Amino acid sequence: MKTRILSIITLLMVSFVATAQIDRSKMPEPGPDPVVKLGKAEKFKLDNGLTVIMVENHKLPRVSATLSIDNKPYSEGNKAGVSSMMGSLLGRGTSSISKDEFNEKVDFIGANVSFFSSGASARSLKKYFPEVLGLMADGVKNSTFSKEEFDKEKKVTLENLKSQEKDLSTIARRVENVLVYGKNHPFGEFTSKETVNNITLQDVKDNYNTYYKPNNAYLIIVGDFKTKTLKKTVKNLFSDWQKGTIPVQTYSTPQNVDNTEINFVNVPTATQSEIAVVNTVDRTLGDKDYYAALLANKILGGGGSARLFNNLREDKAYTYGSYSSISQSRTENAAKFRAYAKVRNMVTDSAIVEILKEINKIRYKKVTAKELNDAKEEYIGGFVMDVQRPSTAASFALNIARYNLPEDFYANYIENINAVTLDDVQNAAIKLFKGNKARIMVTGKGIDVLKNLEKTDYVIKYFDKEGNPTVKPPMTLPIPDGMTAETVVNKYFEAIGGKDKVMEVKTTMMVANATIQGTPLVMTMKAATPNKTSQEISVMGNTMQKTVFNGETGYSEARGQKMDMQPAQIEEAKKGNALFSDLQYVSGELVRIEPIEGKNAIVLKYNDTEVFYDMASGLKIKQVKTTKTPDGKEIKTPTNYSDYKEVNGIKFPHSIAIKSGPMNLDFIVKEIKVNEGVSDADFE
């Protein structure tokens, strides 16, 4: 025991001495760069031109395969979308197996097989992989393209297009690509309702027979297998895939504008602006300034620690995030640099100024040594982590083949990153980030943002949602002579059934349904003349929120917590008309005529509320209420009304869409009762 204690004391003393010799005031010297050992990729080519890349990895009993068809870009013209439809129809039944049998086999063995216009993929446990690879090969070579499946896919495609018609991001990227590349360029054309309706089943088959060929394809297989054995399987499955002559198109080379300009797309319903400063670049993998460009973009906008993010979000609070990206392409001048953000309407012009300021700053002033070192460390760290994945060796081998890179390209990756200097970063930024010859793409609500954009020094050009040149959207229209708040309100009452009918209403009851994140909501509203109201929102039968006013007092209740109305709230409730608030608006003010969804609406302001009436029909189509937070910030809550239907001779909106912050509540009215279903007990 004594000997053991002495041994422990000796070890502790040695430890203390070693610790005392370490100077904690100095940062440890960095260790050597990690040596990257890439997994070995076996590569061979079949007689039909299919290049096969195989990487063994026995850590897990799984295998995956990816087929990549590497055709040069081509334009689909007035049948844009045909290749996408073709890819979606692959594997939905072959000459040897039906769609249902195919899916049942894949599901039974817990595998995954999918197809797309530029290839296919499959993955499964090791013991099932030969069978799964056979199913993938069958879909690749022998898909039948039935009329039934074609009709289904066409319908789905059209429905998807319809759902994206008003999506701000979809509109912004569509127009951006049209303007940057041109409508006749493969990267500039887009799928539309018209082009989809032009596509026939024969067009899909022709696209498959023309472009889905092995002589421009790579098959990458990674996982737990024996190369010698699987090589035979691949040859048996894919050698009879017929090669063909794949057409190569010619098209004009994209050109940047001579001087930076604003390209504006008006979306009247937009609640924010999408901004992108864009220019094309001639850049491909392995270029002389490839590594410098990676690091320059990383410093400018490559993440949450980059300059754009720190400026527009952390400092200015214009956006949730601002970033930049730079792509690569083997097509001449078809790669793209983008610096982008989604911002509030009111700061659109300011955000543009800050984005361009950061672009010009990195072009004309060297980044700091710390910024460059931090960017290098992040890239090297990410690269080293990527190398740990079995699929990396295969993808590296694929890139070497596709881009004609030297065999040691990735082995020297870290060395080349570390070799980038401050001058290299600046030269790459000057060459590739063309702040002086860029398109400033702005997609947003013209009536909110154009006034300030016109104060900038840039020419503004206007485009519609398909990238066609158009004129400046109407900002204001003169209010017709003789039109007053009273005439507008009276026209509204005539439109819904007449003021006499309205005045006969003593009570109303409405039930409407909505969903939030998949959870159904039920809103029940009851009202009685002159100002009694009750509103209850329930979820799965449980009351989540309730507000009641009996004409004299009221309360709000949420999640079991009840709060009485304050005197100011009671006073406001007494002034209101519970049944038809528009009766009060005759004392409001007409402020403007604003286009909404292609229709002109007269905007009437009453206290903190703006009410929009369709000038043609007279119906109320929108209402925006402005409230202030304790810190003085204004919050606008828009409500849209549509689908008017008659109940007891009076038209009520049966679709009510409320946007509260990031949350959209689309209520569909299921029931309305007039002068029935309401009692005094409802307001207790």
Residue pairs with C-beta under 8 A, 6 or more apart in sequence:
33 380
33 414
33 415
33 418
34 380
34 384
34 414
36 383
36 384
36 387
36 410
36 411
36 413
36 414
37 387
38 387
38 392
38 393
38 396
38 410
38 411
39 55
39 56
39 57
39 390
39 392
39 393
40 55
40 56
40 393
41 53
41 54
41 55
41 393
41 394
41 396
41 397
42 53
42 54
42 55
42 56
42 227
42 231
43 51
43 52
43 53
43 54
43 397
43 401
44 51
44 52
44 231
45 51
45 52
46 52
46 214
46 234
46 235
46 238
46 239
47 239
48 214
48 215
48 238
48 239
48 241
48 242
48 243
49 213
49 214
49 215
49 216
49 217
49 243
50 214
50 215
50 217
50 218
50 219
50 238
50 241
51 217
51 218
51 219
51 401
52 218
52 219
52 220
52 221
52 231
52 234
52 238
53 218
53 219
53 220
53 221
53 394
53 397
53 398
53 401
54 220
54 221
54 222
54 225
54 227
54 230
54 231
54 394
55 220
55 221
55 222
55 390
55 391
55 393
55 394
55 397
56 223
56 224
56 225
56 226
56 227
57 222
57 223
57 224
57 390
58 224
59 224
59 390
60 223
60 224
61 125
61 126
61 127
61 224
62 123
62 124
62 125
62 126
62 223
62 224
63 123
63 124
63 125
63 126
63 129
63 221
63 222
63 223
63 224
63 225
64 121
64 122
64 123
64 221
64 222
64 223
64 391
65 121
65 122
65 123
65 129
65 133
65 136
65 219
65 220
65 221
65 222
66 119
66 120
66 121
66 219
66 220
67 119
67 120
67 121
67 136
67 140
67 217
67 218
67 219
67 220
68 118
68 119
68 217
68 218
68 219
68 220
68 398
69 118
69 119
69 211
69 212
69 213
69 216
69 217
70 118
70 216
70 217
70 218
70 402
71 118
71 211
71 216
71 246
72 248
72 249
72 330
72 331
73 186
73 187
73 249
73 331
73 334
74 186
74 211
74 247
74 248
74 249
75 184
75 185
75 186
75 189
75 249
75 251
76 82
76 83
76 186
76 189
76 195
77 184
77 189
78 194
78 195
78 198
79 195
79 198
79 199
79 203
80 189
80 190
80 191
80 192
80 195
81 157
81 191
81 192
81 195
81 196
81 199
82 199
82 203
82 204
82 207
83 117
83 207
83 211
84 117
84 157
84 191
85 150
85 153
85 154
85 157
85 196
85 199
85 204
86 117
86 145
86 204
86 207
86 208
86 212
87 115
87 116
87 117
87 118
88 115
88 116
88 153
89 143
89 145
89 149
89 150
89 153
89 204
90 115
90 116
90 120
90 139
90 140
90 143
90 208
90 212
91 99
91 102
91 113
91 114
91 115
91 120
91 139
91 143
92 99
92 102
92 143
92 144
92 146
92 149
93 99
93 102
93 143
93 144
93 146
93 149
94 102
94 138
94 139
94 141
94 142
94 143
94 144
95 142
95 144
96 138
96 142
97 105
97 135
97 138
99 149
102 135
102 139
105 131
105 135
106 112
106 113
106 132
106 135
109 124
109 125
109 128
109 131
109 132
110 124
110 125
110 128
111 122
111 123
111 124
111 125
111 128
111 132
112 121
112 122
112 123
112 124
113 120
113 121
113 122
113 132
113 135
113 136
113 139
114 120
114 121
114 122
115 136
115 139
115 140
115 143
117 212
119 217
120 136
120 139
120 140
121 136
122 129
122 132
122 133
122 135
122 136
123 132
124 131
124 132
126 223
126 224
126 225
129 223
129 225
130 230
130 233
133 221
133 233
133 234
133 237
134 237
137 237
137 238
137 241
140 212
140 238
140 241
141 238
141 240
141 241
143 208
145 201
145 204
145 205
145 208
147 201
150 201
150 204
154 196
154 199
157 191
157 196
158 193
158 196
158 197
161 191
161 192
161 193
161 196
162 193
164 170
166 267
166 269
168 267
168 270
168 272
168 274
168 443
168 444
169 274
171 265
171 267
171 443
171 465
172 265
172 274
172 276
172 441
172 443
174 190
174 465
174 466
174 467
175 263
175 265
175 441
175 443
175 463
175 465
175 466
175 467
176 276
176 278
176 439
176 441
177 187
177 188
177 190
178 188
178 190
178 466
178 467
179 263
179 439
179 441
179 463
179 467
180 187
180 188
180 254
180 278
180 280
180 336
180 439
181 187
181 188
181 254
181 280
181 334
182 188
182 251
182 252
182 254
183 189
183 467
184 251
184 252
185 251
185 252
185 254
185 334
186 249
186 251
187 254
187 331
187 334
188 254
190 466
192 466
209 244
210 244
210 246
210 247
211 246
213 241
213 242
213 243
213 244
213 246
214 238
214 241
214 242
214 243
215 243
215 244
215 246
216 246
218 398
218 401
218 402
219 234
219 238
220 391
220 394
220 395
220 397
220 398
221 230
221 234
221 394
222 390
222 391
222 393
222 394
223 390
253 332
253 333
253 334
254 280
254 333
254 334
255 280
255 333
256 279
256 280
256 434
256 437
256 438
256 439
257 437
257 438
257 439
258 437
259 436
259 437
259 459
260 356
260 435
260 436
260 437
260 438
260 439
260 440
260 458
261 439
261 440
261 458
261 459
261 460
261 461
262 352
262 440
262 442
262 453
262 456
262 458
262 459
262 460
262 461
263 439
263 440
263 441
263 442
263 461
263 463
264 442
264 443
264 444
264 446
264 450
264 453
264 460
264 461
264 462
264 463
265 441
265 442
265 443
265 444
265 462
265 463
265 464
265 465
266 444
266 445
266 446
266 462
266 473
267 443
267 444
267 445
267 465
268 445
268 446
268 447
268 473
268 594
268 595
268 596
268 597
269 445
269 596
269 597
270 345
270 443
270 444
270 445
271 345
271 445
271 638
271 659
272 342
272 343
272 344
272 345
272 444
273 342
273 343
273 344
273 345
273 348
273 351
273 442
273 443
273 444
273 445
273 449
274 340
274 342
274 441
274 442
274 443
274 444
275 340
275 341
275 342
275 343
275 348
275 351
275 352
275 355
275 440
275 441
275 442
276 338
276 339
276 340
276 440
276 441
277 338
277 339
277 340
277 352
277 355
277 356
277 359
277 435
277 438
277 439
277 440
277 441
278 336
278 337
278 338
278 438
278 439
278 441
279 336
279 337
279 433
279 434
279 437
279 438
279 439
280 333
280 334
280 335
280 336
280 337
281 326
281 333
281 335
281 336
281 337
281 431
281 432
281 434
282 332
282 333
282 335
283 290
283 293
283 326
283 327
283 328
283 329
283 335
283 432
284 290
284 328
284 329
284 330
284 335
284 403
285 328
285 399
285 403
285 405
286 403
286 405
286 409
287 293
289 424
289 427
289 428
289 431
289 432
290 328
291 416
291 417
291 419
291 420
291 424
292 420
292 424
292 425
292 427
292 428
293 326
293 428
293 432
294 326
294 379
294 417
295 372
295 375
295 376
295 379
295 417
295 420
295 425
295 428
296 362
296 367
296 425
296 426
296 428
296 429
296 432
296 433
297 324
297 325
297 326
297 337
298 306
298 375
298 378
298 379
299 306
299 307
299 362
299 367
299 371
299 372
299 375
299 425
300 306
300 307
300 308
300 324
300 339
300 358
300 359
300 362
300 429
300 433
301 307
301 308
301 309
301 322
301 323
301 324
301 325
301 339
301 358
302 323
302 324
302 375
303 309
303 323
303 378
304 321
305 374
306 323
306 324
307 358
307 361
307 362
308 322
308 323
308 324
308 339
308 341
308 355
308 358
309 321
309 322
309 323
311 322
311 354
311 357
311 358
312 318
312 319
312 322
312 341
312 343
312 351
312 354
312 355
313 319
313 320
313 321
313 322
316 347
316 350
316 351
316 354
318 341
318 343
318 344
318 347
318 350
318 351
318 354
319 341
319 342
319 343
319 344
319 351
320 342
321 341
322 339
322 340
322 341
322 351
322 355
323 339
323 340
323 341
324 337
324 338
324 339
324 340
325 336
325 337
325 338
325 340
326 335
326 336
326 337
326 338
326 432
327 335
327 336
327 337
328 335
329 335
330 402
330 403
337 432
337 433
337 434
339 355
339 358
339 359
339 433
340 355
341 351
341 355
343 351
345 444
345 445
345 448
345 449
346 448
346 449
348 442
348 444
348 449
348 452
348 453
349 449
349 452
349 453
349 455
349 456
352 440
352 442
352 453
352 456
353 456
356 435
356 440
359 433
359 435
359 438
360 435
362 425
362 426
362 429
362 433
363 426
363 429
363 430
363 433
363 435
364 430
365 426
366 422
366 423
366 425
366 426
367 422
367 425
367 426
369 422
372 420
372 422
372 425
376 417
376 418
376 420
379 417
380 414
380 417
380 418
383 413
383 414
383 417
384 414
386 392
396 409
396 410
399 405
399 409
400 406
400 407
400 409
400 410
440 458
442 449
442 453
446 472
446 473
446 475
447 473
447 475
447 476
447 594
447 595
450 460
450 472
450 473
450 475
451 475
453 460
454 460
460 472
461 469
462 469
462 470
462 471
462 472
462 473
463 469
463 470
464 470
473 595
474 595
476 592
476 593
477 592
477 593
477 600
478 593
479 590
479 592
479 593
479 602
483 590
483 602
484 590
485 585
485 586
485 587
485 588
485 589
485 590
485 604
486 586
488 585
488 590
488 602
488 604
488 613
488 618
489 582
489 583
489 585
489 586
489 604
490 499
491 613
491 618
492 582
492 613
492 618
492 619
492 620
493 499
493 502
493 580
493 582
494 618
495 617
495 618
495 619
495 651
496 502
496 619
496 644
496 650
496 651
496 652
497 646
497 649
497 650
497 651
501 649
501 650
502 579
502 580
502 650
504 675
505 529
505 579
505 580
505 650
505 674
505 675
506 528
506 529
506 579
506 675
507 526
507 527
507 528
507 529
507 579
507 674
507 675
507 676
507 677
507 678
508 525
508 526
508 527
508 579
508 672
508 673
508 674
508 678
509 524
509 525
509 526
509 527
509 671
509 672
509 673
509 676
509 677
509 678
510 523
510 524
510 525
510 526
510 652
510 669
510 671
510 672
510 673
511 522
511 523
511 524
511 669
511 670
511 671
511 672
512 522
512 523
512 525
512 656
512 667
512 668
512 669
512 670
513 520
513 521
513 522
513 523
513 667
513 668
513 670
514 520
514 521
514 523
514 665
514 666
514 667
514 668
515 521
515 666
516 663
516 665
519 539
519 540
520 539
520 540
521 537
521 538
521 539
521 665
522 537
522 538
522 539
523 535
523 536
523 537
523 667
524 534
524 535
524 536
524 537
524 538
525 533
525 534
525 535
525 536
526 533
526 534
526 535
526 677
526 678
526 682
526 683
527 533
527 534
527 578
527 579
527 678
528 578
528 579
528 678
528 680
528 682
528 683
529 578
529 579
530 551
530 577
530 578
531 549
531 551
531 573
531 574
531 575
531 576
531 577
531 578
532 549
532 550
532 551
532 578
532 683
533 547
533 548
533 549
533 554
533 573
533 578
533 683
534 546
534 547
534 548
534 549
534 682
534 683
535 546
535 547
535 548
536 543
536 545
536 546
536 547
537 543
537 544
537 545
537 546
538 544
543 557
544 558
544 559
545 556
545 557
545 558
545 559
546 556
546 557
546 558
547 554
547 555
547 556
547 557
548 554
548 555
548 683
548 684
549 565
549 570
549 573
549 683
550 680
550 683
550 684
551 574
551 683
552 570
553 564
553 565
553 570
554 564
554 565
554 569
554 570
554 573
555 562
555 563
555 564
555 565
556 562
556 563
556 565
557 563
565 573
575 584
576 584
577 583
577 584
582 611
582 620
584 606
585 604
585 606
585 611
587 606
588 604
588 605
588 606
588 611
589 604
589 605
589 606
590 602
590 603
590 604
590 605
591 603
591 604
591 605
591 610
592 602
592 603
593 600
593 601
593 602
593 603
593 615
594 600
594 601
594 603
594 612
595 601
596 612
596 621
596 622
599 614
599 615
599 616
599 621
600 614
600 615
600 616
601 612
601 613
601 614
601 615
601 621
601 622
602 612
602 613
602 615
603 610
603 611
603 612
604 610
604 611
604 612
604 613
605 611
608 625
608 626
608 627
609 623
609 624
609 625
609 626
610 623
610 624
610 626
611 620
611 622
611 623
612 620
612 621
612 622
612 623
612 624
613 619
613 620
613 621
614 620
614 621
619 641
619 644
619 651
620 641
620 653
621 640
621 641
621 642
622 638
622 639
622 640
622 641
623 638
623 639
623 641
624 636
624 637
624 638
624 639
625 636
625 637
625 639
626 634
626 635
626 636
626 637
627 634
627 635
627 637
628 634
628 635
629 635
635 661
637 658
637 659
637 660
638 658
638 659
639 656
639 657
639 658
639 659
640 655
640 656
640 657
641 653
641 655
641 656
642 653
642 655
642 657
643 653
643 654
643 655
644 651
644 652
644 653
644 654
645 651
645 652
645 654
646 652
647 672
647 673
647 674
648 674
648 675
650 674
652 669
652 672
653 669
654 668
654 669
654 672
655 666
655 667
655 668
655 669
656 666
656 667
656 669
657 664
657 665
657 666
657 667
658 664
658 665
658 667
659 665
